[in-house]
Every structure is written in C-alpha cells, then in structure tokens.
Amino acid sequence: MKPITKSYPTFDCDAHITEQPQIWEYLSAKEKEVVRPWYWVEGNQVIVNGTKLVKGQWAGSIGAVSVVESGGPGVTKQMIRMLREMDLTDEQYEYVNYKGAREPGARLADMDVQGIDQVVVIPIMMFNQFPWVENVYAAELIARAYNDWIYDWCSLNPERLFPAACLPLQSPHMAAKEIERSAERGFRVAMVRPVAHQDRYPNLPAFEPVWKTFEETGLVAGMHSLAAAENVWHLSRTGRQWSPGMLIEKAVREEQMGGPSQSIGFVHESMAWISNVLLSGFLERYPRLKMAIMESNAAWLPMLLQACDDGFHLYKNQRKPQVSRLPSEIFNERCFIAFEGDEKPVYKQYAVYQDIGIWSSDVYHHDGADAWTAIRYMETAGVPEEVQAKLMGSNARRMYGIEPKQFTTTEPEGYPRPDWYPTAEDIQRTFGDRMTAV
C-alpha cells in the first residue's frame, strides 16, 4: 500500500497511558499510610478499600499480549489476534507490549511513526478502580499524585504531550480544588467518568462546585466512558447499578457471545449522560462549560440528537426543567465528540461532524489505530482535505486552546519486524477475505 502524506498537524484527543508505580513516589511516607488501606498496588492486583482485589495493568510485560499496550505503530487487529494465539517468550512479550504506553521518550518516537503531532494523554485505571475508593482523603492524595506524575511525564516535550487531570469526585469540593490546581499548572482538560460515583451521578446538586470550577478555569470537562466490566461490579458499596453499561453486561453473558459486549456499554454511558445534560437544562445552568465526549465512538450521535430534539418538542409542557433551545443546537455549540479512525459512518456524514468531531487513536489499546489509518479511510470516503484537517486536529486544538505544531508529514513505507512476528502473508492465510480493508 502506497504511503500517504499529510499537509496539516494532527491532534490525538484520546490516547492512553499505563499508570506506573512511580506515582507513589509523589506521596510522602505519611501520605502513603493514608492511601494504603484504600487503594494499593501489588504486582498486577489493585487492592481497593482494603479487601477487594481488582486486576490491574501497572506492569509492562505481563506474560501476555496486553490489551492496553499492544496497539502500537503499524499494528492491526489481525496481528494482535494472531499474537494472542502464539506461545511467546518473555522477550517477545516485551516487544509486543509497547514501551510508549509507559515511557514518554518511547511515546514520542512512536508518535513520529504514527503520524501523531500532538496528544492528550489519558489514564486507564483512574477510570476503572479509582472511582470506588471510599475514603475522600485517600482519593484526594491519589488524584494529586497521579496529576503530579503525569505532568512531569509530559514535560519531556510540552509542545507535543499534554496531560489530562484526574479528579477525586468522592468529594466535589476537593475535586474543584484539584481542577483549580491543574488549571494553574497549564492542564487543558480534567476527566470525569459519567457514572454514579459513590452512588451519586455527576449531575446532582452536590457536584455544582465541580461544574462551576470547570467554567471559571476554562478547562474542558472530558467525559470518558469505559466498559462496565464484571470484575469491578463488587466495588459498589450498595451493590446498586452504577453505570448504564451494566445492564448490557448483565444481559450479554459470556456463554452467549464468548465475551462481554463492551463496546455497547461504552456507548450507553455516554448516551445516558448526553440525554441528561441536554434535556435537563444542565448545560444552560453552566453556560461557559466546554465538554468533550470520549471513548464511546461517534456514529450514533445524529440519531441521539434527533431523539432529544423530538423529546424537546413532544414533552415540553410536562418537563419540569426548562430548556429554551434545541438539544442539537446546544450540543453543536458547546460540545465535541471523539471518533476513532475506522468509523466509516462518521466520514460518510462528515458535514455533521466537521466542527465537533475530534479524532482519537485509542493507542495503545488493542483496537487503537494511527493517524494514517484515519486519513486513508477519509480519503476513500471523499472527505475534503480542509475537513480532514478539522477532524484530525484543528477542532481539538480549538477546544483546548493549543497552538498547532507539526512534526510528521509522511507515513513510513514499512515497519521492520522480527522473524517470528506475523507477516502479511500469515494474516492473509489466516483471515482471507475477513481482513479489514480500507
């Protein structure tokens, strides 16, 4: 396949990092003793609230092809599928699980190859286990330590690497203070998972300090969904459903499909949040709030906005909260939504997304993809270059207020691999016509 070139700088609005044990170095000995009973890491296990074990992803080479570290430069879903079926050595696992998921220097080198000029770096477990920490003081210390660590991690090249802050939403007042502290240090976004934190959904009055502080600081509220994985269900203190995606996980069992329907759970978390903030008057109560919907794809958005607009008219007299404008108008004016490179429906409807779509690679997750993949799909769909430039970077930079910088222009002609690595012929022989084609 002929390499492609690009004339515009790209901005990756949602790429991930695997949190590292070095985070604890940002805590004093006394602070570690506060944190230890509530959230502690031992190997690949996270101990939450003293007794509850949850599988983690802190280590690098973990004796398996990591679903959060294997989606590196030039890697396709088919390659990862074949690698996961191979009997690899520790050295081979270390090669497959990319250091760019953990080390900033390796990340920058990978970005050069992936066609990514600038990126916001987002964590994993701070969405998955951390929200269930019950002690508010421990949660405050953990969030602060993570933010200090990721700030230093990105300081290797602050023109290309931008940190996303995490918040101790166990205490809205503490979260508001962390937003202020992060804004003072130059963070552009702070993350919120749209689920019930300690049985409280983030739209409740108790969270008003959080949203007011987002407005005052100008930080973007990054609403990042995640799969409602069964291995964290037990972390809820009351046992109540805390995510719309949990219903999907309960309905779609392992024996029915061979695995959880995670992608639908991601979407349901975001759909529930968007419907809520658009039809409840939430965004009108916080008129300066900027919001990005992340990690849930985007092709479903036109249908949801149409349903919200219909509900705006149909139930206007019965609805207690007063909403003065069409939900679609408010969303298009105040919100952005992340899409991934292989979302062909987005490109077919590029007029809908051209001012609100923000590209995300989702690397190094196993389903992540580089900028070249997205551009190739866009060219095939006939997306004009000026719209490509918006979707692939300028919308995100406008949202964050970041100056554009371009460091990459041309796709590599190939990716050198060890002899044992699956080749194109191996993949064609295994998958045949089932190979993903652009």
Buried (B, 14 or more C-beta within 10 A) or exposed (E): EEEBEBEBBBBBBBBBBBBBEEBBEBBEEEBBEBBBBBBBBEEBEBBBBEEEEBEBBBBBBBEBBBBBBBBBBBBBBBBBBBBBEEEBEEEBBBBBBBBBBBBBEBBBBBBBBBBBBBBBBBBBBBBBBBBBBBBBBBBBBBBBBBBBBBBEBBEEBEEBBBBBBBBBBBBBBBBBBBBBBBBEEEBBBBBBBBBBBBEBBBBEEEBBBBBBBBBEBEBBBBBBBBBBBEEBBEBBEEEEBBBBBBBBBEEBEEEEEEEBBBBBBBBBBBBBBBBBBBBBBBBBBBEEBBBBBBBBBBBBBBEBBEBBBEBBEEEEEEBEEEBEEBBBEBBBEBBBBBBBBBBBBBBEBBEBBBBBBBBBBBBBBBEBBBBBBBBBBBBEBEBEEEBBBBBBBBBBBBBBEBEBEEBBEEBBEEEEEEEEBBEEEEBEEBBEEEEEEB
